[in-house]
Amino acid sequence: MPSAVGGIFLLLPTQPLRKWKRNNIHLKSIIYLALIMTQEFQQKLKHLVEEALTEDIGSGDHSTRSSIDAEEEGSAVLKIKQDGVLAGVDIARFIFEHKEPGCSFEVFKRDGEPMFAGEKAFEVAAHEHTILQCERLVLNCMQRMSGIATLTKQYTDKLKGYKTKLLDTRKTTPNFRLLEKEAVRIGGGVNHRFGLYDMIMLKDNHIDYAGGIEKAIHKAYDYVVTNNLDIKIEVETRSMDDVKKVIAIGEGKVFRVMLDNYTPTQITEALDLIAGRFETEASGGINLDTIESYAATGVDYVSVGGLIHQARSLDLSLKAVV
């Protein structure tokens, strides 16, 4: 199957087909869901690209118009100038093909692969106007995404040997979340909710405004049932007392308990209380130096906002082939 953006491969079988059939998993349904998600991703990506090009080009790219004939064709290569994890090649292809459907795009390195200074990621052949007008958008996306993917890989490497998975957060750049979360996925992390609409997360302010953790859970569950919504409920806890309250009333309503700003020792204590009734997520100030101590507790997920807001863009350049 050809490469596709939007995480399609995460939804396709990694086990032999016969094993999936024995487990009564319907392959056609999985592929259909994957395709739907990819279409949704591409619709959002198309909107992002069009808005970004409009922002950059505005009434016209006068630098290019004034110096290069509109019919001139050429090519350019993406040069890697810094070691890391490559991310955004599929996005670059999308941008160029969106601007000029007939362009040629040759890939030398793929998303998720280690990259080293001096290597080339791809070569594009198109009208020179297209290359120049897309250049900055392609570089902005790929430099940012590669920085996030590289940092994410550093975190996921720390989790090898543990069952704990790495989650991102909503601490993202406005209007660029789509590609920042895609970069986390490329780097080996797992995407948390995309926005406020695809999951209920009862955080401290929701709980305080609702009048307590029990009231917040009851109201959220009634809301889901009343509106016939297919979304899950996660609850943030700030103490062992909160954990006990969720255990008392949350079964069948809550699917995941967030343990916010707990020490690893407190996480272990909370997991003993929860005893597998809910998924668990550790959150709050976790970094490269501490993540392994949290994974050692056996918590299901660790969320790290710094994957995105602390990542540094990597150095890439798009150079004309002359």
C-alpha positions in Angstrom: 0.0 0.0 0.0 1.4 3.5 -0.8 2.5 5.9 1.8 -0.3 8.0 3.4 -0.4 10.9 5.8 -2.5 10.9 8.9 -1.5 7.8 10.7 -3.2 5.2 8.5 -0.6 2.5 9.2 -1.4 2.7 12.9 -4.8 1.2 12.1 -3.8 -1.5 9.7 -3.0 -5.1 10.9 0.6 -5.8 12.1 -0.2 -9.4 12.7 -0.7 -12.1 10.0 -4.2 -11.9 8.4 -5.1 -15.4 9.5 -4.6 -14.4 13.2 -6.8 -11.4 12.8 -9.5 -13.6 11.3 -9.2 -16.0 14.2 -9.7 -13.1 16.6 -12.9 -12.1 14.8 -11.5 -8.8 13.8 -13.0 -7.5 10.5 -10.2 -6.3 8.3 -12.5 -4.5 5.9 -13.9 -2.4 8.8 -10.4 -1.5 10.0 -9.3 -0.5 6.5 -12.4 1.6 6.0 -11.8 3.4 9.4 -8.2 4.0 8.4 -9.3 5.5 5.0 -11.9 7.7 6.7 -9.4 9.1 9.2 -6.9 9.7 6.4 -9.6 11.6 4.4 -10.4 13.7 7.5 -6.7 14.4 8.0 -6.2 15.4 4.4 -9.2 17.8 4.5 -7.7 19.5 7.5 -4.3 19.5 5.9 -5.7 21.1 2.7 -7.3 23.8 4.8 -4.0 24.4 6.6 -2.0 24.6 3.4 -4.4 26.9 1.6 -4.5 29.3 4.6 -0.7 29.2 5.0 -0.1 29.9 1.3 -2.6 32.7 1.3 -0.9 34.2 4.3 2.5 34.0 2.6 1.7 34.9 -1.0 -1.1 37.4 -0.4 -1.7 39.5 -3.5 1.3 38.0 -5.3 4.9 36.7 -4.9 6.5 39.8 -6.4 10.1 38.5 -5.9 9.4 35.5 -8.1 7.2 37.3 -10.6 9.7 40.1 -11.1 12.7 37.8 -11.8 11.6 34.5 -13.3 9.4 33.7 -16.3 6.2 31.9 -15.3 6.8 29.1 -17.7 10.3 28.2 -16.4 10.6 24.7 -14.9 13.2 23.5 -12.5 14.0 21.2 -9.6 15.1 21.6 -6.0 16.4 19.2 -3.3 15.7 19.2 0.4 19.1 19.2 2.2 19.5 18.0 5.7 21.8 20.1 7.8 21.2 18.6 11.3 21.0 15.1 12.7 17.6 13.9 14.0 14.4 12.2 13.0 12.9 13.2 9.7 9.3 14.3 9.6 7.2 16.1 7.1 8.2 14.5 3.8 4.6 13.4 3.1 3.4 16.9 4.0 6.0 18.5 1.6 4.7 16.2 -1.2 1.1 17.2 -0.4 2.0 21.0 -0.5 3.8 20.8 -3.8 1.1 18.5 -5.4 -1.6 20.8 -4.1 0.0 23.8 -5.7 1.0 21.9 -8.9 -0.7 18.5 -9.4 1.6 17.6 -12.2 4.9 18.0 -10.4 7.4 15.3 -9.8 8.4 14.3 -6.3 11.2 11.8 -5.6 11.7 10.6 -2.0 15.2 9.7 -0.8 14.3 9.4 3.0 11.0 8.8 4.6 9.2 10.1 7.6 10.4 8.5 10.8 13.8 7.6 9.5 17.0 8.8 11.2 18.5 11.7 9.3 22.1 13.0 9.2 23.6 16.3 8.1 24.6 16.1 4.4 21.8 13.8 3.3 19.0 14.7 1.0 15.4 13.9 1.8 13.7 14.5 -1.6 13.8 16.2 -4.9 10.9 18.1 -6.5 10.6 19.1 -10.1 7.9 21.7 -11.0 7.5 25.2 -12.3 10.0 27.4 -10.6 7.2 29.7 -9.4 5.7 26.7 -7.6 9.0 25.7 -5.9 9.7 29.3 -4.7 6.2 29.9 -3.5 6.0 26.6 -1.5 9.6 26.7 -0.3 9.1 28.5 3.0 5.9 26.6 3.9 7.6 23.3 3.3 10.6 24.2 5.4 8.6 25.7 8.2 6.5 22.5 8.4 9.4 20.1 8.1 11.8 21.9 10.4 9.2 22.1 13.1 7.9 18.6 12.6 11.4 17.1 12.6 12.3 18.8 15.8 9.2 17.4 17.5 9.7 13.9 16.1 13.3 14.0 17.3 12.4 15.0 20.8 9.6 12.4 20.9 12.0 9.7 19.8 14.3 10.6 22.7 11.3 10.1 25.1 10.1 6.9 23.6 13.6 5.5 23.7 13.4 5.9 27.5 10.3 3.8 27.5 11.7 0.7 25.8 11.1 -2.3 28.0 8.1 -0.8 29.8 4.4 -1.1 29.0 3.9 2.7 29.4 3.1 4.7 26.3 3.9 8.3 25.6 1.0 10.8 25.0 1.1 14.4 23.7 -1.2 17.1 24.9 -3.2 20.1 23.6 -0.3 22.5 24.4 0.2 23.2 20.7 0.7 26.1 18.3 -2.7 27.5 17.3 -3.7 26.4 13.8 -0.7 24.0 13.6 -1.8 21.3 16.0 -2.6 18.9 13.1 1.1 18.7 12.0 2.6 18.9 15.5 0.6 15.9 16.6 1.5 14.1 13.4 5.1 14.7 14.2 4.6 13.1 17.6 3.1 10.1 15.9 6.1 9.9 13.5 8.5 10.1 16.5 6.8 7.1 18.1 4.4 8.8 20.5 0.6 8.3 20.8 -1.8 11.2 20.1 -4.1 12.2 22.9 -7.4 13.8 22.2 -7.2 16.2 19.2 -9.4 18.9 20.7 -12.3 19.6 23.1 -14.7 17.7 20.9 -13.4 14.2 20.7 -13.1 13.3 24.4 -14.3 14.6 27.8 -11.5 15.4 30.1 -12.6 16.7 33.5 -9.7 18.8 34.7 -9.3 20.7 37.9 -11.2 23.8 36.8 -14.1 21.7 35.5 -14.3 19.8 38.8 -14.1 23.0 40.9 -16.8 24.7 38.8 -19.0 21.6 38.8 -18.9 21.5 42.6 -16.7 18.5 43.1 -15.3 15.4 41.4 -18.5 13.3 42.0 -20.8 15.9 40.6 -18.5 16.4 37.5 -18.5 12.7 36.7 -22.3 12.3 37.1 -23.0 15.4 35.0 -20.5 14.3 32.3 -21.9 10.8 32.1 -25.5 12.0 31.9 -24.5 14.4 29.2 -22.9 11.6 27.1 -25.9 9.3 27.5 -28.5 12.1 26.9 -26.8 13.3 23.7 -26.0 9.7 22.6 -22.3 10.6 22.1 -19.6 8.1 21.4 -16.9 9.8 23.4 -15.0 8.7 26.5 -14.5 10.4 29.9 -11.2 10.9 31.6 -10.9 12.5 35.0 -8.0 14.4 36.5 -7.2 13.6 40.2 -5.1 15.7 42.5 -5.0 13.4 45.5 -5.5 9.9 46.8 -8.9 11.1 48.1 -9.8 12.0 44.5 -8.7 8.6 43.3 -10.9 6.9 45.9 -13.9 9.0 44.9 -13.5 8.0 41.2 -13.2 4.3 42.2 -16.4 4.6 44.2 -18.6 6.1 41.5 -16.7 5.9 38.2 -16.9 2.3 37.0 -18.8 2.1 33.8 -18.5 5.9 33.4 -14.9 6.8 33.5 -12.4 5.1 31.2 -9.1 6.8 32.3 -7.8 8.4 35.5 -5.2 11.1 35.2 -2.8 11.3 38.1 -1.6 14.9 38.0 1.6 16.0 39.6 2.0 12.8 41.5 5.5 11.4 42.5 6.4 7.9 41.2 5.8 6.6 44.7 2.3 8.2 44.8 1.6 6.8 41.3 2.4 3.3 42.6 0.1 3.8 45.6 -2.7 5.1 43.3 -2.3 2.1 40.9 -2.7 -0.3 43.8 -6.0 1.4 44.7 -7.2 1.5 41.1 -6.3 -2.2 40.6 -6.9 -2.2 36.8 -10.4 -0.8 37.0 -9.4 2.2 34.7 -6.7 3.1 32.3 -4.2 5.4 34.0 -2.2 8.4 32.9 0.6 10.2 34.8 1.0 13.9 34.0 2.6 17.1 35.2 6.2 18.1 34.9 7.5 14.8 33.6 10.7 15.2 31.6 13.5 13.2 30.0 15.2 12.8 33.4 12.2 11.5 35.2 10.1 9.6 32.6 11.7 6.3 33.2 10.9 6.4 36.9 7.2 6.9 36.1 7.2 4.1 33.5 8.7 1.8 36.2 5.5 2.2 38.2 3.5 0.4 35.5 1.2 3.4 34.7 -0.4 2.9 31.2 0.4 6.4 29.8 2.6 9.3 30.5 1.7 12.7 28.9 4.3 15.3 28.2 3.4 18.7 27.0 7.0 19.5 26.3 7.1 17.1 23.3 5.7 20.0 21.4 6.2 23.3 23.2 9.8 22.6 24.2 10.9 21.1 20.8 13.4 23.0 18.8 13.2 23.2 15.0 15.9 21.4 13.1 18.0 22.9 10.2 16.9 22.0 6.7 17.1 23.8 3.4 15.6 23.7 -0.1 18.1 24.4 -2.8 17.7 24.9 -6.5 19.3 22.3 -8.8 21.2 24.3 -11.5 
